[in-house]
Amino acid sequence: MPSRIAARNATVITEGLAFGESPRWHEGRLWLCNWGTGEIVAVDEEGKRGHAHCADSPALFDRLAA
């Protein structure tokens, strides 16, 4: 029997993440950790990408991940 649930179309809004994790939608933007580069990234619906924070030390992300 075929499913009656309508599938939504997926849209790629950003590329080039080293290791994107923990996505959250907040105030019209997708926020996520890009652990491979030590960044917290925000992307809007049109794909405009901003870096909310860049860690100067990999040790900071080691402590956050623990």
C-alpha positions as CSV (number, residue, x, y, z in Angstrom):
1,M,0.0,0.0,0.0
2,P,1.5,3.4,-1.0
3,S,2.2,5.9,1.7
4,R,-0.2,8.9,1.9
5,I,2.3,11.1,3.7
6,A,3.5,13.9,1.4
7,A,7.3,14.1,1.0
8,R,8.9,17.6,1.4
9,N,11.4,18.8,-1.0
10,A,14.9,19.1,0.5
11,T,17.1,22.1,-0.4
12,V,20.8,22.4,0.1
13,I,21.5,25.8,1.8
14,T,25.2,25.5,2.4
15,E,28.2,23.3,1.4
16,G,31.8,22.9,2.3
17,L,31.5,22.0,6.0
18,A,34.4,20.0,7.4
19,F,32.3,18.3,10.1
20,G,28.9,19.9,10.7
21,E,27.0,18.8,13.7
22,S,24.2,19.8,16.2
23,P,22.0,21.8,13.8
24,R,19.3,24.1,15.4
25,W,16.9,26.4,13.7
26,H,16.7,29.8,15.6
27,E,15.3,33.2,14.5
28,G,15.3,32.4,10.8
29,R,18.8,30.8,10.6
30,L,20.3,27.4,10.8
31,W,23.0,27.3,13.5
32,L,25.5,24.5,13.6
33,C,29.0,23.6,14.9
34,N,31.6,23.0,12.2
35,W,33.9,21.0,14.4
36,G,36.5,20.4,11.6
37,T,37.3,24.1,11.5
38,G,36.5,25.2,15.1
39,E,33.5,27.5,14.0
40,I,29.9,28.0,14.9
41,V,28.1,28.8,11.7
42,A,24.7,30.5,11.0
43,V,23.1,30.1,7.6
44,D,19.9,31.8,6.5
45,E,17.2,30.4,4.1
46,E,18.9,31.9,1.1
47,G,22.3,30.3,2.0
48,K,24.0,33.5,3.3
49,R,26.5,32.2,5.7
50,G,28.0,34.0,8.7
51,H,30.4,32.8,11.3
52,A,29.0,33.6,14.7
53,H,32.2,32.6,16.5
54,C,35.6,31.3,15.7
55,A,37.6,29.6,18.4
56,D,41.3,30.6,18.6
57,S,42.3,27.4,20.3
58,P,41.4,23.8,19.4
59,A,41.6,23.2,23.2
60,L,38.4,25.2,23.6
61,F,36.5,22.8,21.4
62,D,38.1,19.8,23.2
63,R,36.6,21.1,26.5
64,L,33.2,21.7,24.9
65,A,33.0,18.3,23.4
66,A,34.0,16.5,26.7
